[in-house]
Amino acid sequence: MTIFLTGGNGMVGRNILDYNQETHTIIAPNRKALNLEDFLAVDNYIKTHQPDIIIHAAGLVGGIQDNIAHPVNFLIKNLDIGRNIIMAAKKNKVKRFINLSSSCMYPREAINPLQESLILKGELEPTNEGYALAKIVTTRLCEYINKEDRFFSYKTVIPCNLYGKYDKFSPKHSHMLPAVIRKIHEAKIHKNKTISIWGDGEARREFMYAQDLADFIFYAITNFESMPQNINVGLGKDYTINEYYNTIAKSIGFEGEFIHDLSKPVGMKQKLIDDTKLKAFGWSPKISLEEGIKLTYDYYINTVTK
């Protein structure tokens, strides 16, 4: 099987490539080889390579600070590349498509756990609204294509927050968990006695190790016909920000104290996916939080800090 993977240089894409184990032929052009913001280039690439399935994992991603500072980029770039890859796939009669979306699509005040049916049922979280709007459009576009022509089977995977190998650890551009790993590591190195946590630390988040998502993707390819139109992929369990800090501190060996900065934004109070459809589909994650943190910290020490 030939798989066209977008975002092959991103965290999700690189984990998918690592996990493939040469079972399938994966083509994953980088930005220099293919500009996903250019529809004609995307159209020509698909026409030339004729993939059996497309996995759309490319996108502009970032943490709260980055989303607040650059909402135009997060909306337009994600909207353009999502529209281009989906419509070029349709034009070239690619039958199967896996669109990777985000749990950011769910309304900020929605009751947790978040069910797939909640999309567009309420206002979005303002701190990442641009990104969420782009993901909603691509998710709905896949649904519309299937409704118009049953030849196509374009489905959306909605992962919870991810972390792991190939993550971004920059304070300005990373998600919470890798940023905390770096912050606590540097605090230990500099022998700081305290670390600041944004807010009261009681907001709840669900983070899954990225390798687990890669495992799910290949399970989905094998069982594609029975996969739901939209499916949440996560742990079905969440932790408080304070619990993440404590788990990471224990793994790294930081013995200082945490203080809370109540002036900082914290985003949604809780974002936990409903895993009912996921369980019915027959898949579950394999890597625990403690194991995932250890593996991610090892990667950070051996790759990022050197």
C-alpha positions, 0 to 999 in steps of 0.5 A, spaced: 500 500 500 502 506 498 501 512 503 501 519 502 503 522 509 503 530 510 507 533 515 512 528 515 517 532 519 512 534 524 511 530 531 506 526 529 508 524 522 515 522 524 512 518 529 508 514 524 514 514 519 518 510 525 512 506 527 511 503 519 516 498 520 516 497 512 510 494 512 507 500 507 510 504 502 510 511 505 511 518 501 512 524 505 515 530 502 518 536 506 516 543 505 521 544 500 519 538 495 511 540 496 508 546 498 501 544 501 499 552 501 499 551 493 493 547 490 496 546 483 502 543 486 498 538 491 494 536 485 500 535 481 503 531 486 497 526 488 496 525 480 503 523 479 504 518 485 497 516 485 497 514 493 492 508 496 490 513 502 492 519 504 494 521 512 493 528 513 498 530 519 501 537 517 499 543 520 501 549 524 501 547 531 503 551 538 501 552 545 497 558 548 502 563 547 503 562 540 495 561 538 494 568 542 499 572 538 498 569 531 491 567 530 491 569 523 496 564 521 493 559 525 487 560 521 489 561 514 495 556 514 491 550 517 485 552 513 489 552 506 493 546 507 487 542 509 482 544 504 488 543 498 490 536 500 482 534 501 480 537 495 486 535 491 485 528 493 477 528 491 479 531 484 484 525 483 479 520 486 483 518 492 478 513 495 481 513 502 483 519 507 485 520 514 484 527 516 487 528 523 484 534 527 484 536 534 480 536 540 480 544 540 474 543 536 470 542 541 466 548 545 469 551 551 463 550 555 461 543 553 460 537 558 466 532 559 468 527 556 467 530 549 463 526 544 464 527 537 457 529 536 459 536 540 462 539 534 459 546 533 454 545 539 457 551 542 462 557 543 470 555 542 476 556 547 478 564 545 485 562 546 486 557 540 479 559 536 483 560 529 486 553 529 480 550 532 476 553 526 480 551 521 480 544 524 472 544 524 472 546 516 476 540 514 472 535 518 466 538 515 469 538 508 470 530 509 463 529 511 460 533 506 464 529 500 462 522 503 455 525 503 455 527 496 459 521 493 459 514 496 465 512 492 469 516 497 471 515 504 474 521 508 474 520 515 477 524 521 481 522 527 480 527 533 486 526 538 487 528 545 493 532 546 500 529 544 507 529 547 513 525 545 519 524 541 520 529 536 516 534 540 517 542 540 521 544 547 521 551 545 518 556 551 514 560 546 512 555 541 511 548 545 505 545 548 504 545 555 507 538 557 514 539 553 515 546 555 514 543 563 519 538 561 524 543 559 522 548 565 523 543 570 530 540 567 533 547 567 530 549 574 534 542 576 540 544 573 540 551 575 538 549 582 532 553 583 528 552 589 521 554 586 517 553 579 511 557 577 505 554 574 500 558 570 493 559 574 491 554 580 494 548 576 487 545 577 485 545 570 485 538 567 488 535 561 489 529 557 496 527 554 497 521 550 504 519 548 505 520 540 507 513 539 500 511 541 497 515 536 502 512 530 499 505 533 492 507 532 493 510 525 496 503 522 490 499 526 485 504 523 488 503 516 487 495 517 480 496 519 478 502 515 471 500 513 469 499 520 472 506 523 467 511 525 466 518 520 469 522 526 473 518 532 476 521 538 483 518 540 486 518 547 486 515 554 479 517 556 482 519 562 485 526 564 490 529 570 490 536 573 496 541 571 499 540 578 499 532 577 503 533 570 508 538 574 509 533 580 510 527 575 515 530 571 518 533 577 519 526 580 521 523 573 527 529 573 529 529 580 527 536 581 525 537 589 523 544 589 516 547 590 511 550 585 508 556 586 501 559 582 501 565 578 493 566 578 494 572 573 496 567 567 491 564 562 489 557 563 485 555 557 479 550 558 478 548 565 477 541 562 478 537 555 477 530 556 475 526 550 469 521 550 473 514 548 466 510 547 467 509 540 474 508 540 473 502 545 468 499 540 473 500 534 477 495 538 483 500 540 486 502 546 493 506 548 499 502 551 504 507 554 502 510 561 503 517 563 510 515 567 513 511 562 511 516 556 514 522 561 521 518 562 521 516 554 520 524 552 525 526 558 530 521 555 529 524 548 530 531 550 536 529 554 539 525 548 537 529 542 535 536 544 540 538 549 546 536 545 
